[in-house]
């Protein structure tokens, strides 16, 4: 019983302190980095629509969550979770969105983002099942997930010259 309580405390504290976690839903080919908020005994996520993709996460399914150490950035704990989709407008949804709203950086629509989430996104809660995985012995490095993200414009031709000029002592 003591080991289970220690694992539960580790999962909660590590996940609360980490701004980024990796989540792999059942059947998903790889884990994805997602931002989150800890609320009501689990991780709350908002995604799909115009937010982060939540590939492989389905209501009633399971997921594997990996949390990194905030100071060193290495894997701290991996735990399993059950996935629950929260209905827009429900008290659970409102509580989760209140936590997520404070964690969302650079929202394109400011305070109206919760209305957009209700229209086009899914809000999920991942509750720990109590099981933690042992730390791996080898590297689990994977190639980056394909993304349409790109720079907006090419680097100006004069920029390397300007940067080189700054370095020279006068």
N, C-alpha and C positions, 0 to 999 in steps of 0.2 A: 504493500500500500504506500509506503514511504517513497519508493522509486517512482510510482505513478504520480504522486503529488509533486515531486521534484521535476519530472518531465513536463507536467502541466504548467508549473511556474516558469520553467525555461522557455517553453513555447510562447506563453503569454508575454513575458517581459521582452524577449528577443524580437517578437513580431511587433510589439508596440513601439519599440525604439528604432526599428528599421524603417526607412522611408520607401524601400523597394523590396519586393519579394519575388521569387520565381514560382510560378504555378503551372502545373501540368495536369490537365484534365484527363479523364479516362479516354484512351484512344488517341490522344494528341501526340504527334510525333516528337515534340520537344517542349521543354518548359519555356514560358514567356515571362519576361520581367514586367511587373505591373505595380502601380502605386495603389495604396490601400489605406484603410483606417481600421483600427481595432475598436469594436463596439459590441456590447452585449455578449461577451464570451466568444467572439469569433472575428474573422477578417471580413470586412465589407469591401466589395469591389463594385465599380460602375464601369460599364463597357459596352462595346458594340455601338452601332450608330456612328456618331462622329467622335466617340471616345476610344479608349484602348480596346484592342480585340480580346475577346474572352473565348478563344478557340478551345473546343473540347469540354467546356464546362456546361453541364445541363442540370436542371432541377432534379434532385434526387440522386445525382451521380456522386462520384468520388473524385478527389483531387489530391495531388501531392504538392506540398508547399515547402519551399526551401528558403530559409532565412539566413541572411549574412550577418556577420558581426559588424556593428556600426563603426568601431574603431579600426579594425584591421581589414575589413571587407571580405574575409574568407567565410566559407560555409560554417554556420554555427549549429543549425539543427534542421532536420527535414522531418515533417510530420504529415500525416494523412488527415483528410477532412471530408465531411459530407457537404454537398452543395445544396443550397436552398435559394430559389429565386423569390425575391420579395415583390409583392404586388404593389404597383404605384398607388399611393394614397393611403396605404395601410399604416397603422401606428409603427410597425417594425420598419417599413420603408422610410417613413418620416424620420425616425431616430437614426437610421443608417445614413440617410442623405445629409442630415445635420452634421454628422461626423465627417463625411466625405467632402462636404462643401468647404470645410476649413483646410483640407489637405490638397484641394485642386488648385494647381498653380496656373496662371496665365489663361484663364478661361476666356474664350473669345466673346462670350455674351454676358460676362459678369454675373450679376445677381439673378439673371433669367436662366442660368444654367440648370437649375432644378426643374424648371418647366420643360426644358429640352430633354433632360434625362427621363422625365415621366413620359414624354412623347416617343422618343426614339431609342432609348438605351435600356439595358437590363441592369438591375441592382441585385447582386448576389451576396449571400453570407456563407462563408466557409467555416464550419465549426470543427474544431479538433476532435478526432475520435479517441484520442488518448495514446495512439501508437506513434512512436518516433522511430525513425530508421537509423541504423548505425552509420557512423561517418564512413565514407568510401575510402578505399586504400589507394586507388588510382585516380588519374585525371578524368574529369567528366566534361572537358571542354567540348563545345559544339560550335559549328559555324553559325554566324548570325542568321536570323530569320529574314527572308526576303522582305523588303519594305519599299514602298513608293517614295519614301522620304529622300529629299535631295537638297542641295544648296539652291538658293533662289537665283543667283547670278554667278557667272564665272568671276574669278579673282581679277581685279583690274590689272592691266599690264604694268602700270607704274608702281604697284604696291611693293614688289620685291626691292626696287631701288630705294623707295622711301624708307623701308624697314632697315636696309643696309646703311643708309645715311645716318639713322638714329644711333647705331652702334658705335660709330666712329667718335672717339674723344676729340674734343676741339681744343 
